[in-house]
Amino acid sequence: MPDAKSDTKSGLILLERTDAIARVTLNRPERLNAFNLAMWERLGEIMAELNKDDGLRCVLLSGAGGKAFGAGADIAEFSRVRASAAQAQAYGQVVDRALEGIEHSPHAVVVAIQGPCMGGGLELALLGDLRICGEGAKFGIPIKRIGHCLPYSGLHALVELAGRATALEILLEGRVFGAAEALAKGLVTRVVADDQVMVEADATAERIASGAPLAMRWHKRFVQRVLDPKPLGEAELAEPFKACDSEDYKEGIRAFLAKETPVFRGR
């Protein structure tokens, strides 16, 4: 039987762990999972916990209720927690911890997007490794409407995925657009029928979790490194071949030749 356990400490973010997959759910469905400060704080705590867990192979991030991934920030609390530049910067540090937890996670992060994925919700989704959305999903960062700027922590992922021109189009126009356009802009990985989002996201997480975890973690790090314009040194160029000294590599070769399913142990 799978070893499953749940953590609903604050109720704002749900965590369910089954075998090598952690399912993290944004849980304010009555507000279309709009983020408040406490939600960002809890997400940062959970990701810090998960990122230390070498037994994990994939994190699946979704929104509760099936109607929205995340409708952005809860502007209703801004007059209390973001009423000045100083407050906004302090708020941003909390957000950054959560975003960095997603971006720098050693585990693969799959994001399942249903309905609105706006503002801070889109910032968060863009930092995942794969984004699977429904045909009815909606995207945008309409912060021009409240006279706010997208912080660098969210901006770099948008520019990296969509490019300068498209990033400026999204920010300057503040337009809401659909799944097909998001796919064309490079913001999502895959579009499926609305009722198949979680089915496909779960299947994707299972496929990832079945692979060799060391190789997956190396690939995440190497992909990030090739985006750095600094020339690769000799030690870095040799690093991918170290996989061939791992027990997982030997198991993969053995299982392939024996026409068996490999059992990877992350060593």
Backbone hydrogen bonds, N-H to C=O, Kabsch-Sander energy under -0.5 kcal/mol:
donor,donor_aa,acceptor,acceptor_aa,energy
4,A,2,P,-1.1
5,K,17,R,-1.5
7,D,15,L,-2.4
14,L,25,T,-2.6
15,L,7,D,-1.6
16,E,23,R,-2.2
17,R,5,K,-2.4
18,T,16,E,-0.5
18,T,21,I,-2.7
19,D,3,D,-1.0
21,I,18,T,-2.3
22,A,58,C,-2.4
23,R,16,E,-3.5
23,R,21,I,-0.5
24,V,22,A,-0.7
24,V,60,L,-2.8
25,T,14,L,-2.7
25,T,23,R,-0.5
26,L,62,S,-2.8
27,N,12,L,-3.0
31,R,28,R,-2.2
32,L,29,P,-1.6
33,N,28,R,-3.0
34,A,31,R,-1.4
35,F,72,G,-3.1
40,W,36,N,-1.9
41,E,37,L,-2.4
42,R,38,A,-2.3
43,L,39,M,-2.4
44,G,40,W,-2.3
45,E,41,E,-1.9
46,I,42,R,-2.5
47,M,43,L,-2.6
48,A,44,G,-1.9
49,E,45,E,-1.9
50,L,46,I,-2.7
51,N,47,M,-2.6
52,K,49,E,-1.0
53,D,50,L,-1.8
54,D,52,K,-1.0
56,L,53,D,-1.4
57,R,20,A,-3.0
58,C,20,A,-1.6
59,V,108,A,-2.9
60,L,22,A,-3.1
61,L,59,V,-0.6
61,L,110,V,-3.1
62,S,24,V,-2.2
64,A,26,L,-3.1
66,G,63,G,-0.8
69,F,114,Q,-0.8
69,F,116,P,-1.5
70,G,116,P,-2.1
71,A,32,L,-1.6
74,D,35,F,-3.3
75,I,73,A,-1.4
77,E,74,D,-1.7
78,F,75,I,-1.6
80,R,77,E,-1.4
81,V,77,E,-2.4
82,R,78,F,-2.7
88,A,84,S,-2.9
89,Q,85,A,-2.3
90,A,86,A,-2.0
91,Y,87,Q,-2.7
92,G,88,A,-2.6
93,Q,89,Q,-1.6
94,V,90,A,-1.2
95,V,91,Y,-2.1
96,D,92,G,-2.9
97,R,93,Q,-1.5
98,A,94,V,-1.4
99,L,95,V,-2.7
100,E,96,D,-3.2
101,G,97,R,-1.6
102,I,98,A,-1.4
103,E,99,L,-3.0
104,H,100,E,-2.8
105,S,102,I,-1.1
108,A,57,R,-1.1
110,V,59,V,-3.0
110,V,108,A,-0.5
111,V,130,L,-3.0
112,A,61,L,-3.0
112,A,110,V,-0.5
113,I,111,V,-0.6
113,I,132,I,-3.3
114,Q,112,A,-0.6
117,C,138,K,-2.8
118,M,70,G,-2.6
119,G,140,G,-2.4
121,G,118,M,-2.4
123,E,119,G,-2.3
124,L,120,G,-2.3
125,A,121,G,-2.2
126,L,122,L,-2.5
127,L,123,E,-0.6
127,L,124,L,-1.1
128,G,125,A,-1.7
129,D,109,V,-2.3
130,L,109,V,-1.8
132,I,111,V,-2.9
133,C,131,R,-0.5
133,C,190,R,-2.5
134,G,113,I,-1.8
135,E,192,V,-1.3
137,A,134,G,-1.8
138,K,115,G,-1.6
139,F,177,F,-3.0
140,G,117,C,-1.0
143,I,141,I,-1.1
145,R,142,P,-1.6
146,I,143,I,-1.4
147,G,144,K,-0.7
148,H,143,I,-1.9
154,G,151,P,-1.2
155,L,151,P,-2.2
156,H,152,Y,-2.1
158,L,154,G,-1.4
159,V,155,L,-2.5
160,E,156,H,-2.4
161,L,157,A,-2.1
162,A,158,L,-2.6
163,G,159,V,-2.0
167,A,163,G,-2.3
168,L,164,R,-2.3
169,E,165,A,-2.1
170,I,166,T,-2.5
171,L,167,A,-2.2
172,L,168,L,-3.2
173,E,169,E,-2.0
174,G,169,E,-0.5
174,G,170,I,-1.2
177,F,139,F,-2.5
179,A,135,E,-0.6
179,A,137,A,-0.7
182,A,178,G,-2.1
183,L,179,A,-2.5
184,A,180,A,-2.1
185,K,181,E,-2.1
186,G,183,L,-1.1
187,L,182,A,-2.4
188,V,182,A,-0.8
189,T,131,R,-2.4
190,R,131,R,-1.7
192,V,133,C,-2.6
196,Q,193,A,-2.2
197,V,194,D,-1.0
200,E,196,Q,-2.9
201,A,197,V,-2.6
202,D,198,M,-2.7
203,A,199,V,-2.1
204,T,200,E,-2.4
205,A,201,A,-2.5
206,E,202,D,-2.3
207,R,203,A,-2.2
208,I,204,T,-2.4
209,A,205,A,-2.7
210,S,206,E,-1.3
211,G,208,I,-1.7
216,M,212,A,-1.9
217,R,213,P,-2.4
218,W,214,L,-2.5
219,H,215,A,-2.7
220,K,216,M,-2.1
221,R,217,R,-2.0
222,F,218,W,-3.2
223,V,219,H,-2.6
224,Q,220,K,-1.7
225,R,221,R,-2.0
226,V,222,F,-2.2
227,L,223,V,-0.7
227,L,224,Q,-0.7
228,D,225,R,-1.7
237,L,233,G,-2.4
238,A,234,E,-1.6
239,E,235,A,-1.0
239,E,236,E,-0.6
241,F,238,A,-1.0
242,K,239,E,-1.8
243,A,240,P,-1.3
244,C,241,F,-1.6
245,D,242,K,-2.1
246,S,243,A,-1.8
247,E,267,R,-1.1
250,K,246,S,-1.5
251,E,247,E,-2.5
252,G,248,D,-2.8
253,I,249,Y,-2.4
254,R,250,K,-2.4
255,A,251,E,-2.9
256,F,252,G,-2.1
257,L,253,I,-2.3
258,A,254,R,-1.9
259,K,255,A,-0.6
259,K,256,F,-0.9
260,E,255,A,-2.9
264,F,262,P,-0.6
